[in-house]
Amino acid sequence: MPTNKTPFTFNMKEEYLKKMRYIANRETRSLSNLLEHLCKLYIEKYEQENGEIKLDDINTTH
């Protein structure tokens, strides 16, 4: 099934990765899905505190 999601690679302490895999397993999610969900929650919290981030205003060169 095709997806519209962009692949993304980053570095993480092995301890965090192991714990995130544990949490994902407990929540019957994939690790990728859990990380995406956490990003979504953080963005929602940030926008509640700082206002909506408008994608047109983002400088994508960083």
N, CA, C, O and CB atoms as a CASP TS submission, in Angstrom:
PFRMAT TS
TARGET T0000
AUTHOR 0000-0000-0000
METHOD Language model
MODEL 1
PARENT N/A
ATOM      1  N   MET     1       0.838  -1.174   0.000  1.00  0.00           N
ATOM      2  CA  MET     1       0.000   0.000   0.000  1.00  0.00           C
ATOM      3  C   MET     1       0.889   1.246   0.000  1.00  0.00           C
ATOM      4  O   MET     1       1.771   1.363   0.851  1.00  0.00           O
ATOM      5  CB  MET     1      -0.957  -0.007   1.217  1.00  0.00           C
ATOM      6  N   PRO     2       0.681   2.164  -0.918  1.00  0.00           N
ATOM      7  CA  PRO     2       1.512   3.373  -0.968  1.00  0.00           C
ATOM      8  C   PRO     2       1.242   4.271   0.244  1.00  0.00           C
ATOM      9  O   PRO     2       0.165   4.235   0.838  1.00  0.00           O
ATOM     10  CB  PRO     2       1.251   4.153  -2.276  1.00  0.00           C
ATOM     11  N   THR     3       2.242   5.067   0.586  1.00  0.00           N
ATOM     12  CA  THR     3       2.110   5.984   1.709  1.00  0.00           C
ATOM     13  C   THR     3       2.549   7.374   1.285  1.00  0.00           C
ATOM     14  O   THR     3       3.355   7.528   0.367  1.00  0.00           O
ATOM     15  CB  THR     3       2.933   5.498   2.918  1.00  0.00           C
ATOM     16  N   ASN     4       2.022   8.373   1.950  1.00  0.00           N
ATOM     17  CA  ASN     4       2.434   9.754   1.665  1.00  0.00           C
ATOM     18  C   ASN     4       3.394  10.250   2.739  1.00  0.00           C
ATOM     19  O   ASN     4       3.609  11.455   2.867  1.00  0.00           O
ATOM     20  CB  ASN     4       1.201  10.686   1.575  1.00  0.00           C
ATOM     21  N   LYS     5       3.965   9.344   3.504  1.00  0.00           N
ATOM     22  CA  LYS     5       4.864   9.710   4.590  1.00  0.00           C
ATOM     23  C   LYS     5       6.302   9.769   4.087  1.00  0.00           C
ATOM     24  O   LYS     5       6.726   8.942   3.280  1.00  0.00           O
ATOM     25  CB  LYS     5       4.741   8.712   5.756  1.00  0.00           C
ATOM     26  N   THR     6       7.038  10.751   4.571  1.00  0.00           N
ATOM     27  CA  THR     6       8.423  10.946   4.180  1.00  0.00           C
ATOM     28  C   THR     6       9.338  10.174   5.119  1.00  0.00           C
ATOM     29  O   THR     6       9.244  10.342   6.335  1.00  0.00           O
ATOM     30  CB  THR     6       8.784  12.441   4.178  1.00  0.00           C
ATOM     31  N   PRO     7      10.221   9.332   4.587  1.00  0.00           N
ATOM     32  CA  PRO     7      11.169   8.620   5.450  1.00  0.00           C
ATOM     33  C   PRO     7      12.105   9.624   6.125  1.00  0.00           C
ATOM     34  O   PRO     7      12.472  10.641   5.537  1.00  0.00           O
ATOM     35  CB  PRO     7      11.988   7.575   4.632  1.00  0.00           C
ATOM     36  N   PHE     8      12.482   9.323   7.364  1.00  0.00           N
ATOM     37  CA  PHE     8      13.336  10.229   8.122  1.00  0.00           C
ATOM     38  C   PHE     8      14.241   9.399   9.022  1.00  0.00           C
ATOM     39  O   PHE     8      13.772   8.478   9.690  1.00  0.00           O
ATOM     40  CB  PHE     8      12.490  11.239   8.956  1.00  0.00           C
ATOM     41  N   THR     9      15.520   9.713   9.045  1.00  0.00           N
ATOM     42  CA  THR     9      16.483   8.988   9.867  1.00  0.00           C
ATOM     43  C   THR     9      17.079   9.953  10.884  1.00  0.00           C
ATOM     44  O   THR     9      17.387  11.099  10.557  1.00  0.00           O
ATOM     45  CB  THR     9      17.599   8.341   8.990  1.00  0.00           C
ATOM     46  N   PHE    10      17.238   9.488  12.111  1.00  0.00           N
ATOM     47  CA  PHE    10      17.888  10.308  13.130  1.00  0.00           C
ATOM     48  C   PHE    10      18.610   9.400  14.112  1.00  0.00           C
ATOM     49  O   PHE    10      18.412   8.185  14.117  1.00  0.00           O
ATOM     50  CB  PHE    10      16.859  11.209  13.867  1.00  0.00           C
ATOM     51  N   ASN    11      19.436   9.997  14.930  1.00  0.00           N
ATOM     52  CA  ASN    11      20.211   9.249  15.914  1.00  0.00           C
ATOM     53  C   ASN    11      19.558   9.364  17.283  1.00  0.00           C
ATOM     54  O   ASN    11      18.980  10.393  17.632  1.00  0.00           O
ATOM     55  CB  ASN    11      21.668   9.755  15.964  1.00  0.00           C
ATOM     56  N   MET    12      19.666   8.281  18.050  1.00  0.00           N
ATOM     57  CA  MET    12      19.055   8.236  19.366  1.00  0.00           C
ATOM     58  C   MET    12      19.912   7.341  20.254  1.00  0.00           C
ATOM     59  O   MET    12      20.502   6.373  19.776  1.00  0.00           O
ATOM     60  CB  MET    12      17.582   7.721  19.292  1.00  0.00           C
ATOM     61  N   LYS    13      19.982   7.660  21.541  1.00  0.00           N
ATOM     62  CA  LYS    13      20.685   6.787  22.476  1.00  0.00           C
ATOM     63  C   LYS    13      20.030   5.414  22.449  1.00  0.00           C
ATOM     64  O   LYS    13      18.809   5.292  22.356  1.00  0.00           O
ATOM     65  CB  LYS    13      20.676   7.379  23.918  1.00  0.00           C
ATOM     66  N   GLU    14      20.864   4.383  22.531  1.00  0.00           N
ATOM     67  CA  GLU    14      20.342   3.018  22.487  1.00  0.00           C
ATOM     68  C   GLU    14      19.342   2.762  23.619  1.00  0.00           C
ATOM     69  O   GLU    14      18.358   2.047  23.434  1.00  0.00           O
ATOM     70  CB  GLU    14      21.493   2.012  22.568  1.00  0.00           C
ATOM     71  N   GLU    15      19.599   3.344  24.778  1.00  0.00           N
ATOM     72  CA  GLU    15      18.699   3.189  25.926  1.00  0.00           C
ATOM     73  C   GLU    15      17.299   3.704  25.572  1.00  0.00           C
ATOM     74  O   GLU    15      16.302   3.047  25.874  1.00  0.00           O
ATOM     75  CB  GLU    15      19.257   3.945  27.167  1.00  0.00           C
ATOM     76  N   TYR    16      17.224   4.875  24.934  1.00  0.00           N
ATOM     77  CA  TYR    16      15.932   5.442  24.552  1.00  0.00           C
ATOM     78  C   TYR    16      15.235   4.554  23.531  1.00  0.00           C
ATOM     79  O   TYR    16      14.028   4.327  23.614  1.00  0.00           O
ATOM     80  CB  TYR    16      16.109   6.858  23.989  1.00  0.00           C
ATOM     81  N   LEU    17      16.005   4.053  22.566  1.00  0.00           N
ATOM     82  CA  LEU    17      15.438   3.213  21.529  1.00  0.00           C
ATOM     83  C   LEU    17      14.830   1.945  22.129  1.00  0.00           C
ATOM     84  O   LEU    17      13.721   1.553  21.766  1.00  0.00           O
ATOM     85  CB  LEU    17      16.504   2.855  20.494  1.00  0.00           C
ATOM     86  N   LYS    18      15.547   1.318  23.031  1.00  0.00           N
ATOM     87  CA  LYS    18      15.039   0.102  23.671  1.00  0.00           C
ATOM     88  C   LYS    18      13.749   0.386  24.436  1.00  0.00           C
ATOM     89  O   LYS    18      12.795  -0.390  24.380  1.00  0.00           O
ATOM     90  CB  LYS    18      16.097  -0.487  24.620  1.00  0.00           C
ATOM     91  N   LYS    19      13.735   1.510  25.151  1.00  0.00           N
ATOM     92  CA  LYS    19      12.543   1.860  25.923  1.00  0.00           C
ATOM     93  C   LYS    19      11.381   2.222  25.012  1.00  0.00           C
ATOM     94  O   LYS    19      10.233   1.894  25.313  1.00  0.00           O
ATOM     95  CB  LYS    19      12.843   3.018  26.868  1.00  0.00           C
ATOM     96  N   MET    20      11.663   2.893  23.905  1.00  0.00           N
ATOM     97  CA  MET    20      10.597   3.239  22.956  1.00  0.00           C
ATOM     98  C   MET    20      10.031   1.975  22.312  1.00  0.00           C
ATOM     99  O   MET    20       8.822   1.880  22.099  1.00  0.00           O
ATOM    100  CB  MET    20      11.126   4.206  21.867  1.00  0.00           C
ATOM    101  N   ARG    21      10.889   1.007  22.000  1.00  0.00           N
ATOM    102  CA  ARG    21      10.404  -0.262  21.441  1.00  0.00           C
ATOM    103  C   ARG    21       9.511  -0.983  22.454  1.00  0.00           C
ATOM    104  O   ARG    21       8.489  -1.564  22.089  1.00  0.00           O
ATOM    105  CB  ARG    21      11.595  -1.170  21.032  1.00  0.00           C
ATOM    106  N   TYR    22       9.904  -0.940  23.715  1.00  0.00           N
ATOM    107  CA  TYR    22       9.103  -1.551  24.772  1.00  0.00           C
ATOM    108  C   TYR    22       7.717  -0.901  24.837  1.00  0.00           C
ATOM    109  O   TYR    22       6.699  -1.593  24.875  1.00  0.00           O
ATOM    110  CB  TYR    22       9.821  -1.427  26.134  1.00  0.00           C
ATOM    111  N   ILE    23       7.690   0.430  24.848  1.00  0.00           N
ATOM    112  CA  ILE    23       6.418   1.154  24.915  1.00  0.00           C
ATOM    113  C   ILE    23       5.567   0.855  23.689  1.00  0.00           C
ATOM    114  O   ILE    23       4.368   0.606  23.810  1.00  0.00           O
ATOM    115  CB  ILE    23       6.662   2.670  25.036  1.00  0.00           C
ATOM    116  N   ALA    24       6.177   0.879  22.516  1.00  0.00           N
ATOM    117  CA  ALA    24       5.432   0.589  21.284  1.00  0.00           C
ATOM    118  C   ALA    24       4.807  -0.798  21.359  1.00  0.00           C
ATOM    119  O   ALA    24       3.645  -0.983  20.998  1.00  0.00           O
ATOM    120  CB  ALA    24       6.355   0.694  20.047  1.00  0.00           C
ATOM    121  N   ASN    25       5.573  -1.757  21.821  1.00  0.00           N
ATOM    122  CA  ASN    25       5.057  -3.123  21.955  1.00  0.00           C
ATOM    123  C   ASN    25       3.890  -3.178  22.929  1.00  0.00           C
ATOM    124  O   ASN    25       2.886  -3.836  22.657  1.00  0.00           O
ATOM    125  CB  ASN    25       6.167  -4.070  22.417  1.00  0.00           C
ATOM    126  N   ARG    26       4.013  -2.497  24.059  1.00  0.00           N
ATOM    127  CA  ARG    26       2.940  -2.484  25.057  1.00  0.00           C
ATOM    128  C   ARG    26       1.670  -1.825  24.526  1.00  0.00           C
ATOM    129  O   ARG    26       0.562  -2.192  24.917  1.00  0.00           O
ATOM    130  CB  ARG    26       3.404  -1.761  26.314  1.00  0.00           C
ATOM    131  N   GLU    27       1.838  -0.846  23.628  1.00  0.00           N
ATOM    132  CA  GLU    27       0.693  -0.134  23.062  1.00  0.00           C
ATOM    133  C   GLU    27       0.249  -0.715  21.720  1.00  0.00           C
ATOM    134  O   GLU    27      -0.575  -0.128  21.020  1.00  0.00           O
ATOM    135  CB  GLU    27       1.032   1.335  22.894  1.00  0.00           C
ATOM    136  N   THR    28       0.806  -1.874  21.374  1.00  0.00           N
ATOM    137  CA  THR    28       0.536  -2.560  20.091  1.00  0.00           C
ATOM    138  C   THR    28       0.624  -1.599  18.908  1.00  0.00           C
ATOM    139  O   THR    28      -0.262  -1.542  18.055  1.00  0.00           O
ATOM    140  CB  THR    28      -0.854  -3.217  20.118  1.00  0.00           C
ATOM    141  N   ARG    29       1.718  -0.852  18.888  1.00  0.00           N
ATOM    142  CA  ARG    29       2.035   0.055  17.784  1.00  0.00           C
ATOM    143  C   ARG    29       3.390  -0.345  17.215  1.00  0.00           C
ATOM    144  O   ARG    29       4.178  -1.027  17.870  1.00  0.00           O
ATOM    145  CB  ARG    29       2.041   1.553  18.254  1.00  0.00           C
ATOM    146  N   SER    30       3.643   0.083  16.006  1.00  0.00           N
ATOM    147  CA  SER    30       5.007  -0.032  15.498  1.00  0.00           C
ATOM    148  C   SER    30       5.823   1.093  16.135  1.00  0.00           C
ATOM    149  O   SER    30       5.262   2.089  16.591  1.00  0.00           O
ATOM    150  CB  SER    30       5.051   0.042  13.917  1.00  0.00           C
ATOM    151  N   LEU    31       7.122   0.935  16.164  1.00  0.00           N
ATOM    152  CA  LEU    31       7.984   1.984  16.682  1.00  0.00           C
ATOM    153  C   LEU    31       7.794   3.263  15.872  1.00  0.00           C
ATOM    154  O   LEU    31       7.707   4.354  16.435  1.00  0.00           O
ATOM    155  CB  LEU    31       9.458   1.539  16.655  1.00  0.00           C
ATOM    156  N   SER    32       7.732   3.127  14.571  1.00  0.00           N
ATOM    157  CA  SER    32       7.543   4.283  13.702  1.00  0.00           C
ATOM    158  C   SER    32       6.232   5.004  14.022  1.00  0.00           C
ATOM    159  O   SER    32       6.194   6.232  14.093  1.00  0.00           O
ATOM    160  CB  SER    32       7.564   3.851  12.233  1.00  0.00           C
ATOM    161  N   ASN    33       5.170   4.239  14.213  1.00  0.00           N
ATOM    162  CA  ASN    33       3.876   4.832  14.529  1.00  0.00           C
ATOM    163  C   ASN    33       3.915   5.540  15.883  1.00  0.00           C
ATOM    164  O   ASN    33       3.346   6.621  16.033  1.00  0.00           O
ATOM    165  CB  ASN    33       2.782   3.759  14.525  1.00  0.00           C
ATOM    166  N   LEU    34       4.579   4.942  16.859  1.00  0.00           N
ATOM    167  CA  LEU    34       4.686   5.569  18.171  1.00  0.00           C
ATOM    168  C   LEU    34       5.439   6.890  18.084  1.00  0.00           C
ATOM    169  O   LEU    34       5.006   7.890  18.657  1.00  0.00           O
ATOM    170  CB  LEU    34       5.382   4.631  19.156  1.00  0.00           C
ATOM    171  N   LEU    35       6.562   6.901  17.373  1.00  0.00           N
ATOM    172  CA  LEU    35       7.341   8.130  17.245  1.00  0.00           C
ATOM    173  C   LEU    35       6.558   9.217  16.509  1.00  0.00           C
ATOM    174  O   LEU    35       6.624  10.390  16.877  1.00  0.00           O
ATOM    175  CB  LEU    35       8.654   7.848  16.515  1.00  0.00           C
ATOM    176  N   GLU    36       5.822   8.830  15.478  1.00  0.00           N
ATOM    177  CA  GLU    36       4.989   9.795  14.764  1.00  0.00           C
ATOM    178  C   GLU    36       3.905  10.350  15.695  1.00  0.00           C
ATOM    179  O   GLU    36       3.633  11.551  15.689  1.00  0.00           O
ATOM    180  CB  GLU    36       4.347   9.140  13.514  1.00  0.00           C
ATOM    181  N   HIS    37       3.292   9.478  16.488  1.00  0.00           N
ATOM    182  CA  HIS    37       2.250   9.894  17.424  1.00  0.00           C
ATOM    183  C   HIS    37       2.809  10.884  18.449  1.00  0.00           C
ATOM    184  O   HIS    37       2.167  11.887  18.761  1.00  0.00           O
ATOM    185  CB  HIS    37       1.647   8.667  18.138  1.00  0.00           C
ATOM    186  N   LEU    38       4.004  10.600  18.972  1.00  0.00           N
ATOM    187  CA  LEU    38       4.620  11.495  19.945  1.00  0.00           C
ATOM    188  C   LEU    38       4.954  12.845  19.328  1.00  0.00           C
ATOM    189  O   LEU    38       4.811  13.879  19.980  1.00  0.00           O
ATOM    190  CB  LEU    38       5.877  10.863  20.521  1.00  0.00           C
ATOM    191  N   CYS    39       5.397  12.843  18.081  1.00  0.00           N
ATOM    192  CA  CYS    39       5.649  14.106  17.381  1.00  0.00           C
ATOM    193  C   CYS    39       4.367  14.908  17.258  1.00  0.00           C
ATOM    194  O   CYS    39       4.359  16.117  17.489  1.00  0.00           O
ATOM    195  CB  CYS    39       6.249  13.848  15.988  1.00  0.00           C
ATOM    196  N   LYS    40       3.290  14.242  16.896  1.00  0.00           N
ATOM    197  CA  LYS    40       1.986  14.905  16.757  1.00  0.00           C
ATOM    198  C   LYS    40       1.568  15.543  18.076  1.00  0.00           C
ATOM    199  O   LYS    40       1.133  16.695  18.100  1.00  0.00           O
ATOM    200  CB  LYS    40       0.909  13.901  16.287  1.00  0.00           C
ATOM    201  N   LEU    41       1.698  14.794  19.180  1.00  0.00           N
ATOM    202  CA  LEU    41       1.329  15.324  20.490  1.00  0.00           C
ATOM    203  C   LEU    41       2.181  16.538  20.860  1.00  0.00           C
ATOM    204  O   LEU    41       1.669  17.518  21.401  1.00  0.00           O
ATOM    205  CB  LEU    41       1.470  14.239  21.559  1.00  0.00           C
ATOM    206  N   TYR    42       3.474  16.472  20.570  1.00  0.00           N
ATOM    207  CA  TYR    42       4.365  17.583  20.897  1.00  0.00           C
ATOM    208  C   TYR    42       4.014  18.821  20.077  1.00  0.00           C
ATOM    209  O   TYR    42       4.002  19.935  20.599  1.00  0.00           O
ATOM    210  CB  TYR    42       5.829  17.186  20.657  1.00  0.00           C
ATOM    211  N   ILE    43       3.729  18.622  18.798  1.00  0.00           N
ATOM    212  CA  ILE    43       3.346  19.744  17.933  1.00  0.00           C
ATOM    213  C   ILE    43       2.059  20.382  18.437  1.00  0.00           C
ATOM    214  O   ILE    43       1.956  21.608  18.486  1.00  0.00           O
ATOM    215  CB  ILE    43       3.172  19.275  16.470  1.00  0.00           C
ATOM    216  N   GLU    44       1.073  19.565  18.812  1.00  0.00           N
ATOM    217  CA  GLU    44      -0.187  20.098  19.340  1.00  0.00           C
ATOM    218  C   GLU    44       0.060  20.916  20.604  1.00  0.00           C
ATOM    219  O   GLU    44      -0.497  22.003  20.757  1.00  0.00           O
ATOM    220  CB  GLU    44      -1.177  18.955  19.633  1.00  0.00           C
ATOM    221  N   LYS    45       0.885  20.404  21.506  1.00  0.00           N
ATOM    222  CA  LYS    45       1.212  21.121  22.744  1.00  0.00           C
ATOM    223  C   LYS    45       1.921  22.429  22.423  1.00  0.00           C
ATOM    224  O   LYS    45       1.580  23.474  22.977  1.00  0.00           O
ATOM    225  CB  LYS    45       2.091  20.250  23.668  1.00  0.00           C
ATOM    226  N   TYR    46       2.897  22.376  21.541  1.00  0.00           N
ATOM    227  CA  TYR    46       3.652  23.577  21.159  1.00  0.00           C
ATOM    228  C   TYR    46       2.714  24.635  20.573  1.00  0.00           C
ATOM    229  O   TYR    46       2.802  25.812  20.923  1.00  0.00           O
ATOM    230  CB  TYR    46       4.763  23.221  20.138  1.00  0.00           C
ATOM    231  N   GLU    47       1.821  24.210  19.683  1.00  0.00           N
ATOM    232  CA  GLU    47       0.908  25.161  19.051  1.00  0.00           C
ATOM    233  C   GLU    47      -0.100  25.731  20.049  1.00  0.00           C
ATOM    234  O   GLU    47      -0.508  26.885  19.915  1.00  0.00           O
ATOM    235  CB  GLU    47       0.172  24.491  17.896  1.00  0.00           C
ATOM    236  N   GLN    48      -0.502  24.959  21.030  1.00  0.00           N
ATOM    237  CA  GLN    48      -1.403  25.491  22.064  1.00  0.00           C
ATOM    238  C   GLN    48      -0.716  26.607  22.846  1.00  0.00           C
ATOM    239  O   GLN    48      -1.347  27.595  23.220  1.00  0.00           O
ATOM    240  CB  GLN    48      -1.856  24.364  23.029  1.00  0.00           C
ATOM    241  N   GLU    49       0.570  26.440  23.085  1.00  0.00           N
ATOM    242  CA  GLU    49       1.321  27.422  23.871  1.00  0.00           C
ATOM    243  C   GLU    49       1.829  28.594  23.038  1.00  0.00           C
ATOM    244  O   GLU    49       2.011  29.690  23.569  1.00  0.00           O
ATOM    245  CB  GLU    49       2.486  26.749  24.546  1.00  0.00           C
ATOM    246  N   ASN    50       2.060  28.382  21.744  1.00  0.00           N
ATOM    247  CA  ASN    50       2.739  29.389  20.923  1.00  0.00           C
ATOM    248  C   ASN    50       1.968  29.822  19.688  1.00  0.00           C
ATOM    249  O   ASN    50       2.424  30.704  18.960  1.00  0.00           O
ATOM    250  CB  ASN    50       4.059  28.869  20.502  1.00  0.00           C
ATOM    251  N   GLY    51       0.826  29.230  19.438  1.00  0.00           N
ATOM    252  CA  GLY    51       0.055  29.548  18.246  1.00  0.00           C
ATOM    253  C   GLY    51       0.367  28.578  17.117  1.00  0.00           C
ATOM    254  O   GLY    51       1.394  27.899  17.106  1.00  0.00           O
ATOM    255  N   GLU    52      -0.549  28.544  16.183  1.00  0.00           N
ATOM    256  CA  GLU    52      -0.428  27.611  15.059  1.00  0.00           C
ATOM    257  C   GLU    52       0.816  27.904  14.223  1.00  0.00           C
ATOM    258  O   GLU    52       1.150  29.059  13.958  1.00  0.00           O
ATOM    259  CB  GLU    52      -1.678  27.678  14.175  1.00  0.00           C
ATOM    260  N   ILE    53       1.480  26.847  13.823  1.00  0.00           N
ATOM    261  CA  ILE    53       2.609  26.960  12.906  1.00  0.00           C
ATOM    262  C   ILE    53       2.034  26.880  11.497  1.00  0.00           C
ATOM    263  O   ILE    53       1.448  25.865  11.121  1.00  0.00           O
ATOM    264  CB  ILE    53       3.695  25.833  13.161  1.00  0.00           C
ATOM    265  N   LYS    54       2.195  27.921  10.736  1.00  0.00           N
ATOM    266  CA  LYS    54       1.694  27.945   9.363  1.00  0.00           C
ATOM    267  C   LYS    54       2.802  27.445   8.449  1.00  0.00           C
ATOM    268  O   LYS    54       3.893  28.014   8.408  1.00  0.00           O
ATOM    269  CB  LYS    54       1.222  29.382   8.947  1.00  0.00           C
ATOM    270  N   LEU    55       2.512  26.386   7.725  1.00  0.00           N
ATOM    271  CA  LEU    55       3.543  25.768   6.873  1.00  0.00           C
ATOM    272  C   LEU    55       4.083  26.724   5.831  1.00  0.00           C
ATOM    273  O   LEU    55       5.246  26.611   5.445  1.00  0.00           O
ATOM    274  CB  LEU    55       2.988  24.543   6.184  1.00  0.00           C
ATOM    275  N   ASP    56       3.273  27.663   5.363  1.00  0.00           N
ATOM    276  CA  ASP    56       3.741  28.633   4.366  1.00  0.00           C
ATOM    277  C   ASP    56       4.818  29.554   4.932  1.00  0.00           C
ATOM    278  O   ASP    56       5.611  30.116   4.177  1.00  0.00           O
ATOM    279  CB  ASP    56       2.569  29.465   3.851  1.00  0.00           C
ATOM    280  N   ASP    57       4.852  29.715   6.269  1.00  0.00           N
ATOM    281  CA  ASP    57       5.803  30.608   6.913  1.00  0.00           C
ATOM    282  C   ASP    57       7.122  29.927   7.277  1.00  0.00           C
ATOM    283  O   ASP    57       8.060  30.585   7.727  1.00  0.00           O
ATOM    284  CB  ASP    57       5.184  31.190   8.145  1.00  0.00           C
ATOM    285  N   ILE    58       7.192  28.626   7.083  1.00  0.00           N
ATOM    286  CA  ILE    58       8.379  27.875   7.509  1.00  0.00           C
ATOM    287  C   ILE    58       9.462  27.973   6.462  1.00  0.00           C
ATOM    288  O   ILE    58       9.227  27.734   5.278  1.00  0.00           O
ATOM    289  CB  ILE    58       8.033  26.402   7.774  1.00  0.00           C
ATOM    290  N   ASN    59      10.674  28.333   6.919  1.00  0.00           N
ATOM    291  CA  ASN    59      11.852  28.340   6.072  1.00  0.00           C
ATOM    292  C   ASN    59      12.395  26.916   6.062  1.00  0.00           C
ATOM    293  O   ASN    59      12.924  26.459   7.075  1.00  0.00           O
ATOM    294  CB  ASN    59      12.930  29.374   6.577  1.00  0.00           C
ATOM    295  N   THR    60      12.279  26.214   4.960  1.00  0.00           N
ATOM    296  CA  THR    60      12.645  24.791   4.893  1.00  0.00           C
ATOM    297  C   THR    60      14.121  24.556   4.619  1.00  0.00           C
ATOM    298  O   THR    60      14.517  23.422   4.346  1.00  0.00           O
ATOM    299  CB  THR    60      11.837  24.109   3.830  1.00  0.00           C
ATOM    300  N   THR    61      14.955  25.605   4.684  1.00  0.00           N
ATOM    301  CA  THR    61      16.367  25.413   4.417  1.00  0.00           C
ATOM    302  C   THR    61      17.141  25.000   5.661  1.00  0.00           C
ATOM    303  O   THR    61      18.340  24.740   5.568  1.00  0.00           O
ATOM    304  CB  THR    61      16.955  26.671   3.846  1.00  0.00           C
ATOM    305  N   HIS    62      16.497  24.931   6.819  1.00  0.00           N
ATOM    306  CA  HIS    62      17.198  24.560   8.069  1.00  0.00           C
ATOM    307  C   HIS    62      17.148  23.083   8.269  1.00  0.00           C
ATOM    308  O   HIS    62      17.678  22.576   9.257  1.00  0.00           O
ATOM    309  CB  HIS    62      16.590  25.266   9.286  1.00  0.00           C
TER
END
